[in-house]
Amino acid sequence: DAEVGEGYTTKKPHPRISYPLKEQIVEWT
């Protein structure tokens, strides 16, 4: 799994980001 953002992880191959992952996870899921 690719580690992204503030300690959040996602199984999708997105690069590391610095903005809130929670909102992005909603879009990626």
Secondary structure, 3 states (H helix, E strand, C coil): CEEECCCEEECCCCCCCCCCHHHHHHHHC
